[in-house]
Amino acid sequence: MADMKKIVFAGVVLAVLAMASVAWGQQDKDGDNEPTAVIQFLVVKDDNGKPVRNAAVIMHEVTAKGKQERGGMELKTDLDGKADFDGIPYGTLRVQVLAQGFQTFGEDYDVAKDKLEITIKLKRPQSQYSVYDDRAKDPNAPAKQDPPADPNKKPN
């Protein structure tokens, strides 16, 4: 009885290995065996060059039509502001970096070689610009002030 179990187990293992080898061979025929790259990120502060730790580095493949693929990859930077990933296929890669206290960074990169090093400089938030602000033509001039109310004028 024990010999029969060994034979059945060996048969199942051989069948699984055979299916795996057929699937592997099919993958090579379909051209899914495309080259991949190693990407290393360094995220630093724009004002002083110090590393930004625990920043979220989000990567998405971009199609030839410029559309972002579903299902990206998220990395976190270490204490030195570094994060890396091995296995990015060649082509366009959209990178977003999010970190608390900094502006969101986003840019597309062309992955065309087996190793790519990317340094990202994060900026502190800027004041928002509004077209409704009453500003002079000089961008450094202060906003215009309303004239003081006339005390002799009666309200409508």
C-alpha positions in Angstrom: 0.0 0.0 0.0 2.8 2.4 0.8 4.5 1.6 -2.5 1.3 2.5 -4.3 1.2 5.9 -2.6 4.8 6.6 -3.6 4.1 5.7 -7.2 1.0 8.0 -7.3 2.9 10.8 -5.6 5.8 10.5 -8.1 3.3 10.5 -11.0 1.6 13.7 -9.7 5.0 15.4 -9.4 6.0 14.4 -12.9 2.7 15.6 -14.3 3.1 19.0 -12.5 6.7 19.3 -13.8 5.6 18.4 -17.4 2.8 21.1 -17.3 5.3 23.7 -15.9 7.8 22.9 -18.7 5.1 23.2 -21.4 3.9 26.5 -19.9 7.5 27.8 -19.8 8.0 26.8 -23.4 4.8 28.5 -24.4 5.8 31.7 -22.6 9.1 31.8 -24.7 7.1 31.4 -27.9 4.7 34.2 -27.1 7.6 36.6 -26.6 6.8 37.2 -22.9 10.4 36.7 -22.1 11.1 40.5 -22.6 14.2 42.2 -21.1 13.8 43.9 -17.7 15.7 46.6 -15.8 16.8 47.4 -12.3 15.7 50.8 -11.2 17.2 52.7 -8.2 15.5 55.7 -6.7 17.1 58.4 -4.5 14.5 60.8 -3.0 15.9 64.0 -1.5 14.7 67.4 -0.4 15.1 70.1 -3.0 16.3 72.8 -0.6 19.1 71.0 1.2 19.6 67.6 -0.6 18.9 65.6 2.6 17.2 62.2 2.0 13.4 61.8 2.4 12.6 58.6 4.3 9.4 56.7 4.0 8.3 58.4 0.8 6.0 56.3 -1.4 7.4 55.7 -4.9 4.6 54.5 -7.1 5.3 53.0 -10.6 2.9 52.3 -13.4 3.7 51.0 -16.9 2.4 53.3 -19.7 1.1 51.8 -23.0 2.2 53.0 -26.4 -1.0 55.0 -26.5 0.1 56.9 -23.4 -2.4 55.3 -21.1 -1.4 54.1 -17.6 -1.7 50.4 -17.0 -3.7 49.1 -14.0 -1.9 47.5 -11.1 1.2 49.5 -10.3 3.9 48.8 -7.8 4.6 50.9 -4.6 7.9 51.1 -2.8 8.9 53.0 0.3 12.2 54.8 0.7 14.6 53.8 3.5 16.4 56.0 6.0 18.8 57.1 3.2 16.0 58.0 0.8 16.7 55.0 -1.4 14.4 52.4 -3.0 15.0 50.0 -5.8 13.2 47.4 -7.8 14.4 44.6 -10.2 12.2 43.4 -13.0 10.8 46.5 -14.7 10.1 45.8 -18.4 11.5 48.1 -21.0 9.2 50.9 -22.1 7.7 54.0 -20.5 7.3 54.1 -16.8 5.2 56.6 -14.9 6.7 57.5 -11.5 4.8 59.3 -8.7 6.4 60.2 -5.3 4.3 61.1 -2.3 5.7 62.2 1.0 4.1 64.0 3.9 5.0 67.7 3.9 6.1 67.8 0.2 4.5 68.5 -3.2 3.6 65.4 -5.1 6.1 64.5 -7.8 5.2 62.9 -11.1 7.1 62.2 -14.3 7.4 59.6 -17.1 10.7 57.8 -17.7 11.9 55.8 -20.7 13.4 52.5 -19.5 15.8 51.4 -22.3 18.7 49.9 -20.5 19.3 47.3 -17.8 20.1 49.7 -15.0 18.5 53.1 -14.4 19.3 55.5 -11.5 16.7 58.2 -10.8 17.2 61.1 -8.3 14.0 62.9 -7.4 14.1 66.3 -5.6 10.9 67.0 -3.6 9.8 70.6 -3.0 7.9 72.0 -0.1 4.3 73.1 -0.8 3.8 76.5 -2.5 1.0 78.9 -1.9 -1.9 78.3 -4.3 -2.4 80.6 -7.2 -5.9 81.8 -8.0 -7.1 83.8 -11.0 -9.6 85.5 -8.6 -6.9 87.2 -6.5 -6.6 90.9 -7.2 -2.9 91.1 -8.1 -0.8 93.7 -9.9 1.1 92.8 -13.0 4.3 92.5 -11.0 4.2 89.0 -9.4 6.2 90.3 -6.4 3.9 93.2 -5.7 1.4 92.7 -2.8 -2.3 92.3 -3.6 -4.3 95.5 -3.9 -6.2 96.6 -0.8 -9.9 97.7 -0.9 -10.3 101.4 -0.1 -11.7 102.1 3.4 -15.5 102.3 3.6 -17.0 105.8 3.6 -18.7 106.4 7.0 -21.1 109.0 5.5 -22.5 106.6 2.9 -25.7 104.9 3.8 -26.2 101.1 3.1 -28.6 100.1 0.4 
